[in-house]
Amino acid sequence: MSSDHRSRPAGGGGDRGIRILLADDHPEVRIALKQMLSKWADFEVVGEARDGREAVEECRRLLPDVVIMDVSMPEMNGIEATWRISECCPDVGVLGLSMYDSEPMLRRMMERAGARAFVVKSAPASVIRETVRSVARSGSE
């Protein structure tokens, strides 16, 4: 692990907002999430990824506070990508995202891969907003 991972402020500390990377294989979902998140001044979408492999690469490059990670993606699924991000960028919080409210999927994302939270795509905007804030705060504690 390089020193920049350890010294990077996490959780939107200081005057900057919460930096977010969106990882979903559907462009429409990324667009909708970006539009929703842009409504809050303390959120900044700093990057997007179309698959798990790209999510890991972009996470290493951008060092966001939070990655909103779709579970089902090509190339590398969100569970594998989350595990890799947890290993290479432990200060980055991952919020698992899925169309399905599945207890086994939630356990795989959180217990095995290291996601800090999990929400379904159909969750109200207020739930997603507060979960992103919670994930960002958990990285700065």
C-alpha positions, 0 to 999 in steps of 0.5 A: 500500500502506498503512503498516499492511501494512508494520508488521504483524508477520508469521509469528505473531511475539511471543506470538500464534499464527499467524493463518489465513484459510480460503478454500474454497467448500465449507463442509464443507472449511472446517469440517474444516480449522478443526477440524483446525487448532484442535488446535494452540495456535499456530494461530488461524483468524481468518476464512473466505471462500467464494470468491476475491473474499471471500478478498481482501476478508477478507485486506485486513480481517483481515491474517492471517499465512497464507491457506489458499486453495482453487484452484477457487472461484466468483466468482474462482478461487484463482489470481487471488485469490492474485495479488491478495493478493500484490499488496495484502498482500505480508506475507500468505503463501498456501498453495494447496490443491487436490483434485488433485496437478497440476504445472501448477496448482502452477506457476500458484499459486506462480510466477504468483500468488505462493503460498508453498506448495501441498498437496493436500487429502488430505495428512496433517494433519502435512504441512498443519500444518508447511506452514502453519508454514513459510509463516508463517515465510517471511513473517517472514524 
